[in-house]
Amino acid sequence: MTETEQAILQALTELDRQVKSMPHANPKPNLLPIFARLDDLTRQLPPQASPDLLHYLHKKSYEKARLFLEGRDAENAAGNCGHQ
């Protein structure tokens, strides 16, 4: 896993944690900085990065991207676009 992919996984894990905390959080967490970081990190990925990972990130399928980076891509269900 590249350094950028590791940073993406960290951001995705943080996003997952923040989203899961929302029902009980007061005030609600601000997710915009995490989304901005993910966009920035996605732009840093090289063209030869995994097409699946790039697809998930460009489509904002962050849970699928997290599962992919965790080596759990088989758990991803096919999306509306027909891509797994």
C-alpha atoms as an extended CHARMM CRD file, in Angstrom:
* protein
*
        84  EXT
         1         1  MET       CA              0.0000000000        0.0000000000        0.0000000000  PROA      1               0.0000000000
         2         2  THR       CA              1.3740000000        3.4000000000       -0.9450000000  PROA      2               0.0000000000
         3         3  GLU       CA              1.7200000000        6.2760000000        1.4920000000  PROA      3               0.0000000000
         4         4  THR       CA             -1.1700000000        8.0800000000       -0.2000000000  PROA      4               0.0000000000
         5         5  GLU       CA             -3.3620000000        4.9880000000        0.0190000000  PROA      5               0.0000000000
         6         6  GLN       CA             -2.5220000000        4.6930000000        3.7260000000  PROA      6               0.0000000000
         7         7  ALA       CA             -3.5090000000        8.3370000000        4.2450000000  PROA      7               0.0000000000
         8         8  ILE       CA             -6.7550000000        7.7250000000        2.3560000000  PROA      8               0.0000000000
         9         9  LEU       CA             -7.5070000000        4.6960000000        4.5280000000  PROA      9               0.0000000000
        10        10  GLN       CA             -6.8640000000        6.7640000000        7.6640000000  PROA      10              0.0000000000
        11        11  ALA       CA             -9.2080000000        9.5030000000        6.4280000000  PROA      11              0.0000000000
        12        12  LEU       CA            -11.8680000000        6.9480000000        5.4760000000  PROA      12              0.0000000000
        13        13  THR       CA            -11.6010000000        5.2830000000        8.8760000000  PROA      13              0.0000000000
        14        14  GLU       CA            -11.9610000000        8.6670000000       10.5740000000  PROA      14              0.0000000000
        15        15  LEU       CA            -14.9750000000        9.4780000000        8.3900000000  PROA      15              0.0000000000
        16        16  ASP       CA            -16.5820000000        6.1570000000        9.3310000000  PROA      16              0.0000000000
        17        17  ARG       CA            -15.9490000000        6.8220000000       13.0210000000  PROA      17              0.0000000000
        18        18  GLN       CA            -17.3850000000       10.3530000000       12.8170000000  PROA      18              0.0000000000
        19        19  VAL       CA            -20.4940000000        9.2220000000       10.9240000000  PROA      19              0.0000000000
        20        20  LYS       CA            -21.1610000000        6.4670000000       13.4480000000  PROA      20              0.0000000000
        21        21  SER       CA            -20.8850000000        9.0000000000       16.2930000000  PROA      21              0.0000000000
        22        22  MET       CA            -23.4250000000       11.3910000000       14.7740000000  PROA      22              0.0000000000
        23        23  PRO       CA            -26.5980000000        9.9930000000       16.3740000000  PROA      23              0.0000000000
        24        24  HSD       CA            -25.2230000000       10.8000000000       19.8360000000  PROA      24              0.0000000000
        25        25  ALA       CA            -22.9050000000       13.7270000000       19.0740000000  PROA      25              0.0000000000
        26        26  ASN       CA            -23.7810000000       17.2380000000       20.1730000000  PROA      26              0.0000000000
        27        27  PRO       CA            -22.6340000000       19.2580000000       18.3720000000  PROA      27              0.0000000000
        28        28  LYS       CA            -22.5530000000       17.1790000000       15.2170000000  PROA      28              0.0000000000
        29        29  PRO       CA            -19.0680000000       16.6720000000       13.7470000000  PROA      29              0.0000000000
        30        30  ASN       CA            -18.0560000000       18.7530000000       10.7510000000  PROA      30              0.0000000000
        31        31  LEU       CA            -17.3100000000       16.2430000000        7.9930000000  PROA      31              0.0000000000
        32        32  LEU       CA            -16.3520000000       18.8100000000        5.3430000000  PROA      32              0.0000000000
        33        33  PRO       CA            -12.6240000000       18.8120000000        6.2510000000  PROA      33              0.0000000000
        34        34  ILE       CA            -12.5300000000       15.0270000000        5.8770000000  PROA      34              0.0000000000
        35        35  PHE       CA            -14.2370000000       15.2210000000        2.4780000000  PROA      35              0.0000000000
        36        36  ALA       CA            -11.7840000000       17.9290000000        1.3840000000  PROA      36              0.0000000000
        37        37  ARG       CA             -8.8300000000       15.8030000000        2.5320000000  PROA      37              0.0000000000
        38        38  LEU       CA            -10.1690000000       12.7930000000        0.6470000000  PROA      38              0.0000000000
        39        39  ASP       CA            -10.5590000000       14.8820000000       -2.5160000000  PROA      39              0.0000000000
        40        40  ASP       CA             -6.9940000000       16.1710000000       -2.1360000000  PROA      40              0.0000000000
        41        41  LEU       CA             -5.5680000000       12.7010000000       -1.5220000000  PROA      41              0.0000000000
        42        42  THR       CA             -7.5280000000       11.2780000000       -4.4730000000  PROA      42              0.0000000000
        43        43  ARG       CA             -5.8900000000       13.8690000000       -6.7440000000  PROA      43              0.0000000000
        44        44  GLN       CA             -2.4830000000       12.7050000000       -5.4640000000  PROA      44              0.0000000000
        45        45  LEU       CA             -3.0040000000        9.1050000000       -6.5780000000  PROA      45              0.0000000000
        46        46  PRO       CA             -0.9260000000        8.1810000000       -9.6240000000  PROA      46              0.0000000000
        47        47  PRO       CA             -2.6290000000        7.2390000000      -12.8950000000  PROA      47              0.0000000000
        48        48  GLN       CA             -1.5630000000        3.6120000000      -12.4020000000  PROA      48              0.0000000000
        49        49  ALA       CA             -3.4490000000        3.3770000000       -9.0890000000  PROA      49              0.0000000000
        50        50  SER       CA             -6.0760000000        0.6710000000       -8.8550000000  PROA      50              0.0000000000
        51        51  PRO       CA             -8.9570000000        1.4610000000      -11.2160000000  PROA      51              0.0000000000
        52        52  ASP       CA            -11.3710000000        0.0960000000       -8.6090000000  PROA      52              0.0000000000
        53        53  LEU       CA            -10.0500000000        2.4250000000       -5.9150000000  PROA      53              0.0000000000
        54        54  LEU       CA            -10.1440000000        5.4100000000       -8.2680000000  PROA      54              0.0000000000
        55        55  HSD       CA            -13.7150000000        4.5270000000       -9.2670000000  PROA      55              0.0000000000
        56        56  TYR       CA            -14.8860000000        4.3030000000       -5.6510000000  PROA      56              0.0000000000
        57        57  LEU       CA            -13.2300000000        7.5900000000       -4.7050000000  PROA      57              0.0000000000
        58        58  HSD       CA            -14.4440000000        9.5030000000       -7.7610000000  PROA      58              0.0000000000
        59        59  LYS       CA            -17.9950000000        8.2540000000       -7.1520000000  PROA      59              0.0000000000
        60        60  LYS       CA            -17.6960000000        9.1660000000       -3.4410000000  PROA      60              0.0000000000
        61        61  SER       CA            -18.3240000000        5.5160000000       -2.5260000000  PROA      61              0.0000000000
        62        62  TYR       CA            -16.2330000000        5.9190000000        0.5820000000  PROA      62              0.0000000000
        63        63  GLU       CA            -17.3330000000        2.7510000000        2.3550000000  PROA      63              0.0000000000
        64        64  LYS       CA            -16.4550000000        0.7150000000       -0.7360000000  PROA      64              0.0000000000
        65        65  ALA       CA            -13.0710000000        2.4640000000       -0.9460000000  PROA      65              0.0000000000
        66        66  ARG       CA            -12.4130000000        1.7110000000        2.7380000000  PROA      66              0.0000000000
        67        67  LEU       CA            -13.3100000000       -1.9570000000        2.3170000000  PROA      67              0.0000000000
        68        68  PHE       CA            -11.1050000000       -2.1440000000       -0.7850000000  PROA      68              0.0000000000
        69        69  LEU       CA             -8.1140000000       -0.6810000000        1.0600000000  PROA      69              0.0000000000
        70        70  GLU       CA             -8.7160000000       -3.0350000000        3.9910000000  PROA      70              0.0000000000
        71        71  GLY       CA             -8.4970000000       -5.9870000000        1.5820000000  PROA      71              0.0000000000
        72        72  ARG       CA            -12.2260000000       -6.6380000000        1.9210000000  PROA      72              0.0000000000
        73        73  ASP       CA            -13.3400000000       -5.7290000000       -1.6190000000  PROA      73              0.0000000000
        74        74  ALA       CA            -15.2680000000       -9.0070000000       -1.8900000000  PROA      74              0.0000000000
        75        75  GLU       CA            -17.7470000000       -7.5450000000        0.6350000000  PROA      75              0.0000000000
        76        76  ASN       CA            -18.6420000000       -4.7090000000       -1.7360000000  PROA      76              0.0000000000
        77        77  ALA       CA            -22.0190000000       -5.0230000000       -3.4180000000  PROA      77              0.0000000000
        78        78  ALA       CA            -22.4990000000       -3.9610000000       -7.0150000000  PROA      78              0.0000000000
        79        79  GLY       CA            -23.5120000000       -0.3180000000       -7.3140000000  PROA      79              0.0000000000
        80        80  ASN       CA            -26.1190000000        1.3730000000       -9.5020000000  PROA      80              0.0000000000
        81        81  CYS       CA            -23.4470000000        2.0190000000      -12.0960000000  PROA      81              0.0000000000
        82        82  GLY       CA            -22.9750000000       -1.7400000000      -12.5380000000  PROA      82              0.0000000000
        83        83  HSD       CA            -19.5130000000       -1.6220000000      -11.0220000000  PROA      83              0.0000000000
        84        84  GLN       CA            -18.8320000000       -3.7600000000       -8.0020000000  PROA      84              0.0000000000
